[in-house]
């Protein structure tokens, strides 16, 4: 379970780094990353605000995921209680 949480965290950090990277990746007609710096001058502030908002959401959800996965691992697998008699 920890491996899945680490994979999601790594993908989240990669997405944030790709967004904020000043060097965009060009794949054919597509541009990946560097959006605040590629945006037109009038939209640059909006892209910075949007990036900050999305980065905060990604980091918050990643922290919540780690918290919930650690709580699930800490609780373990409780043993079911035995029922003595099921007479009607």
Residue pairs with C-beta under 8 A, 6 or more apart in sequence:
1 69
1 72
1 73
2 69
2 73
4 69
5 65
5 66
5 69
8 62
8 65
9 62
9 65
9 66
12 58
12 59
12 61
12 62
13 62
15 58
16 55
16 58
16 59
18 25
18 32
18 33
19 33
19 35
19 36
19 51
19 54
19 55
20 33
20 36
20 51
20 55
21 33
21 34
22 34
22 37
23 33
23 34
24 31
24 32
24 33
24 34
24 35
24 37
24 38
25 31
25 32
25 33
25 34
26 32
31 38
35 47
35 51
36 44
36 47
36 48
36 51
37 44
39 46
39 47
